[in-house]
Amino acid sequence: MSSTHRSATTTVNGGISYWYADDGLPDTREPLPADATADVVIVGGGYTGLWTAYYLKKAAPFLRITVLEQKFCGYGASGRNGGWLYNGVAGRDRYAKLHGHDAAVRLQQAMNDTVTEVIDVAKAEDIDADIHHGGVLEVAYTPAQLARLKAFHTTEVSYGEKERTLHGARETAERIRVAGAVGSTWTPHGARLHPVKLVKGLARAAEALGVTIHESTPVTEIKPKHAITPYGTVRAPYILRCTEGFTASLAGQRRTWLPMNSSMIATEPLTPAQWESIGWEGRETLGDMAHAYMYAQRTADDRIALGGRGVPYRFGSRTDNDGRTQPHTVEALYDILTRFFPQLTGLGIAHAWSGVLGVPRDWCASVSLDRSTGLGWAGGYVGSGVATANLAARTLRDLVQQDSGQSGPTDLTALPWTNHKVRKWEPEPFRWLGVHGMYATYHAADRRELTGHSADSSRLAKTADKLAGRG
């Protein structure tokens, strides 16, 4: 769909994200003034770092906790994501193979509970993040997608999601009228939110408890008991790395987690008549069963914010410049929007942006603390970090408290993702070739399924799965 078919709205490209355009950039906190000491240093001021600081300080108010953030809190994925607070966790099926089905069920139940935990804490801390607890609706619009959706639904139920429901074409249309949708699955364990309002409120809540936050303070290297910055070194028994897609910028971490790009658009506000034609009164978060999947929400100000993969990866694990994305990516996302809702053809795109998410080599999120060095880390969420970061933070809290003798093992420290180890990504150019080849193959598989009538997934997708290391 050419931009000439859209209304005359000028699309803002970059500027971090639409969420910041809507809520405003924050006032920047002071950088680290000089060398310092703490009991716990947290590197990264996104959801993982801020939740970890919040929960640790609540559990042990005497701890001196310092958060070091290279730009400002929420500059990365925490301020750019799709606002999906949902119960998905990367790597659950692999953890079932490694640790048994029951262990993976416990991980899934913890994720289900995490959705409610975030909602409850936001309310308790008076964080108005436009949260609407409408669940998650994932739709299918080809025979192959429908077969995958039914298999996905059955799998989720087997992991304890008894409240999940499966819908045919008519019931799906009663919720939301996606063109050509032939089925859907819905779970109550999901909510829409405004990512920036959540991260700003979380930073305020942590500071109110006594957590020290230094912004404009890039950490260049992490060593046992040392977080090194251009302004000085902070020494502490525990150094926790919570840097997700920006992990590759740290010394020695270039191949630890791959910074995968995801891009989004936000439309102009829809009119009441346009919403009447779509439905979506339940304000569920919306996804599909494509191999290169999309994700969307109906925002509090009645726009559609929709995302998917653009250019998936930049050579050498480089990250973006303030969220700017390529024009052809904006067009590709607009094509998805109008394929889902043809009646919106011509609707203006107000904002487009990109961000990076962290992808481990085995696509498994994890949380760890090395008791011999005091170095901890959490992440590798593969795009499912809004809720997962909260569970990871509470687990990091428990691991630190256990190691320091403040508590014993907990249900969270016993989850199968705790202290999971994974190999590094391949060196360049193999990393770049592999990721771009993988997504080109996924897109080709989706195109083949759109024009075909088979209920079988394209063999191309299976090839891409093997290339990715997901098989």
Steps between C-alpha positions, in 0.01 A plus 500: 500500500662823388502794739309698233195291586503629857364827630728801502618448858876543538641190663746570780783249459707422809506740792530189721134392464140616475467435872750779573336730246174441691628526858810718457869435548607477866720746683843337503646401835857590593783276376735324739713777657805291595612161626245354740404191698171316545364167618341425160569664164242452227614574145207609284200718582230312314228275638738228620736736680230716654283210612808334654591818688140543614457146633844482663449829680152395614638171634813649660466876556852521645663410167680777311382444143632697203358483147728611214328588171681604183232742374183532708273244662287337233713610205522143370233236446316600818399827335442367150313170528148415395351527849421129522493394864443130440594157625729382219857408591775418251635147525228327701477198268876453508494519879236226495742281304791580731324488838169321444145609427412574864788746531382684189144506640636674811675756281179561305295539817755752629458695177120489529529641851747765384237674287290552812809598703588787266142626498479483880832679559413773250178561692672490840769746384247729329653442156239587238632309197173477303474134599199313364475135599335368186709190436682394184329400175707323233338447161548276198409599142639213289444123523861446611470769766177343628671163536784664695253696711311187603825322584617808695172513692528132593858548615414800717218309666744216571715751691211582732315780321154371580338841440617518138224482236499405130275683254381447146457768235165630629608525865826665395311764302283571804818607681686666214435497128834403345453448127501132411548379857400135527572446869662633814612407848461727804658501844406729790868516603578820315448874509563807289711776650694817418867395525645843580247583770589169667878550483480860623277399790725211588808725510316741731390216727856365526640844581231556762626187676855639504652347187769718336466539122774653287412569136725602210747253651600225256660196655783390272610191688374276777745306717451323834416771754559778242278694259727723293375825344670807344415693818634254753466146627230378733608213723251258655480133602226448239501635144181416310491532122153602379585634154297272265547613136789731592707223662729477196637849573671375818860385483516125438125464438481553121376146434301440820154614385417607149330844476197425283309793352125533523308789346165666567254749361225696674207625295301816522207466744215304346153649478205343685370374163832332424501330839141392441615325181781317683355417839782445750288626790686262732832671422679166496859501384500353150743260334501246219645160416727609214862385518611864491225597739339837573381650828260786561295686757215748508652791689330704770470790252337274238788443262630166379863433593630211292839337476708231333845434359660749264874471442552231763867551583783745436847372418734476798216508756459875451196669649279774362504878512211623716250259344515610138377230262513445125218632277446156344446359850231760564333397173521131590329565835238714328434208264434278802264760647296526180501124442346458845266797462449594131250768600790698651674547164597865488534538877806708589800366690593745773820339620748225412788371708726204573669343799724207583419190703740238635520154340714222652637234265242245618214757514449438874446777754694443822607648833829419673731587787857374509560447872877489452519850350182682605420565133135456408292554188151461364350532156502344158124553486475479118234770499287375788661716766223723635379236744803270496724781631288515814533127570873518425542791741325320784716196430819712506384644832463151643837385364680798654323452832578129498866557420539768767338280764185710536276214385503147371391354165156606378248377246639756255864395536388143426344587163667326205631819338713585805876477437444370147814506287518548123776526242591823326390609153723435202753768398434728205420472214328171589278671758371758249457245220317257727251749645420666166469161332270378775256793472506501121396136517225567756359779282510273196315232698230749596458613138468141385237424764298812410468389139460128567222289644692239694453453873863393527758757605741592225815290495689826468404585860645171622822585320505840671436337839807280453706797386392693811575217739135480605450147375 
